[in-house]
Amino acid sequence: MAETILLAGTRKGLFIGRSDEAREQWSWDPPAFAMEEVYAVAASSRDAGPLVLVGSTHVHFGPAVYRSDDGGRTFGRSDPAPVRFPEGLGASVERIWQLCPSPCEPDVVWAGTQPSALFRSVDGGRSFELVRSLWDHPHRPEWGEGFGGQAIHTIVPHPTDPAVVTVAMSTGGVYRSEDGGESWTPHNHGIRTDFLPGDPPEFGQCVHKVAVDAGDPDRLYAQNHGGVYRSDDAGESWSPIAEGLPSDFGFPIVAHPHRPGTIYVFPLVGGDERFPPQGKPAIWRSDDAGETWRETGPGLPAEAWTVVLRDAFATDAADPVGLYVGTRHGALWVSNDEGGTWAEVRTGLPDVCTVRAAVV
């Protein structure tokens, strides 16, 4: 019988929940990576066994990637994959913010870090090498730092073309390579920058997250620092799609893995508040690529003055799709019917930084 695993990386360890295909009852493993910050996790099903990758930061030993080939039951703690800059660059990796296995290259794994750098593994996450072309980009000295740090937090590999990959960072915006990472072009036209004077620049946008449509790899969605956007031309231009939402500020944006045009966001009041409107948490859904929106539910708490971070909202690939949300007040919310209803399956965790789920 298939098992659903839910990975919640927090500021103090990794928590793994397990359920059957119904995703109604959950059991929980003992915490792993205790006293370590877990900002990035990834999970995927393979013929060789369910792969789990964890990007953890140890207070003494720094950041590294740990690998499990049995769905997170055991990790190779004695043989981590360091994610480090080459000698002589005068930089050090502070955190791993994103781990993303390639959908079309079985052994390729991408890693995004703080400071904003991109690393690539060609051996399934056992070792990583800096993508020098992006690190050496002439724009890099001008990339700024958001409240969370200056980091590449989003990696979107093309589902069928290994030469194409899109990244997003705060601040800096969206960049895309169409030649296997040899060169990078900013793709931010149309995304506003309320925090900067004058017209929006070529780069420097504070994009919070980017997702790709299930039916068209050139259709992208972005949750910005003020604004929700859609691109129908692989990021060459962006159009606002926030009309109908209670707020256009937030951190995550998630695309349905099978249903074209279906996306989810978690709106927050922007500026200095950063709470759900009136303290009522709600997941909002569009089924027409952002033309219209509706609130999902019920099942979420009536009141929760909390935040869902950019990587703490995910789906699995089941049918119907499961949705998974982690909050900064340590709760995990799950929907096993694509947002029709919600259940709080765990509370009392440390700050949830990242969430991933897979059916294995």
Rosetta blueprint (number, residue, H / E / L):
1 M L
2 A L
3 E L
4 T E
5 I E
6 L E
7 L E
8 A E
9 G E
10 T E
11 R L
12 K L
13 G E
14 L E
15 F E
16 I E
17 G E
18 R E
19 S E
20 D L
21 E L
22 A L
23 R L
24 E L
25 Q L
26 W L
27 S E
28 W E
29 D L
30 P L
31 P L
32 A E
33 F L
34 A L
35 M L
36 E L
37 E E
38 V E
39 Y E
40 A E
41 V E
42 A E
43 A E
44 S E
45 S L
46 R L
47 D L
48 A L
49 G L
50 P L
51 L E
52 V E
53 L E
54 V E
55 G E
56 S E
57 T E
58 H E
59 V L
60 H L
61 F L
62 G E
63 P E
64 A E
65 V E
66 Y E
67 R E
68 S E
69 D L
70 D L
71 G L
72 G L
73 R L
74 T L
75 F L
76 G L
77 R L
78 S L
79 D L
80 P L
81 A E
82 P E
83 V L
84 R L
85 F L
86 P L
87 E L
88 G L
89 L L
90 G L
91 A L
92 S L
93 V L
94 E L
95 R E
96 I E
97 W E
98 Q E
99 L E
100 C E
101 P E
102 S L
103 P L
104 C L
105 E L
106 P L
107 D L
108 V L
109 V E
110 W E
111 A E
112 G E
113 T E
114 Q E
115 P L
116 S L
117 A E
118 L E
119 F E
120 R E
121 S E
122 V L
123 D L
124 G L
125 G L
126 R L
127 S L
128 F L
129 E E
130 L E
131 V L
132 R H
133 S H
134 L H
135 W H
136 D L
137 H L
138 P L
139 H L
140 R H
141 P H
142 E H
143 W L
144 G L
145 E L
146 G E
147 F L
148 G L
149 G E
150 Q L
151 A E
152 I E
153 H E
154 T E
155 I E
156 V E
157 P E
158 H L
159 P L
160 T L
161 D L
162 P L
163 A L
164 V L
165 V E
166 T E
167 V E
168 A E
169 M E
170 S E
171 T L
172 G E
173 G E
174 V E
175 Y E
176 R E
177 S E
178 E L
179 D L
180 G L
181 G L
182 E L
183 S L
184 W L
185 T E
186 P E
187 H L
188 N L
189 H L
190 G L
191 I L
192 R L
193 T L
194 D L
195 F L
196 L L
197 P L
198 G L
199 D L
200 P L
201 P L
202 E L
203 F L
204 G L
205 Q E
206 C L
207 V E
208 H E
209 K E
210 V E
211 A E
212 V E
213 D L
214 A L
215 G L
216 D L
217 P L
218 D L
219 R L
220 L E
221 Y E
222 A E
223 Q E
224 N E
225 H L
226 G L
227 G L
228 V E
229 Y E
230 R E
231 S E
232 D L
233 D L
234 A L
235 G L
236 E L
237 S L
238 W L
239 S E
240 P E
241 I L
242 A L
243 E L
244 G L
245 L L
246 P L
247 S L
248 D L
249 F E
250 G L
251 F L
252 P L
253 I E
254 V E
255 A E
256 H L
257 P L
258 H L
259 R L
260 P L
261 G L
262 T L
263 I E
264 Y E
265 V E
266 F L
267 P L
268 L E
269 V L
270 G L
271 G L
272 D L
273 E L
274 R L
275 F L
276 P L
277 P H
278 Q H
279 G H
280 K L
281 P L
282 A L
283 I L
284 W E
285 R E
286 S E
287 D L
288 D L
289 A L
290 G L
291 E L
292 T L
293 W L
294 R E
295 E E
296 T L
297 G L
298 P L
299 G L
300 L L
301 P L
302 A L
303 E L
304 A L
305 W L
306 T L
307 V L
308 V L
309 L L
310 R L
311 D E
312 A L
313 F E
314 A E
315 T E
316 D L
317 A L
318 A L
319 D L
320 P L
321 V L
322 G L
323 L E
324 Y E
325 V E
326 G E
327 T L
328 R L
329 H L
330 G L
331 A L
332 L E
333 W E
334 V E
335 S E
336 N L
337 D L
338 E L
339 G L
340 G L
341 T L
342 W L
343 A E
344 E E
345 V E
346 R E
347 T L
348 G L
349 L L
350 P L
351 D L
352 V E
353 C E
354 T E
355 V E
356 R E
357 A E
358 A E
359 V E
360 V L
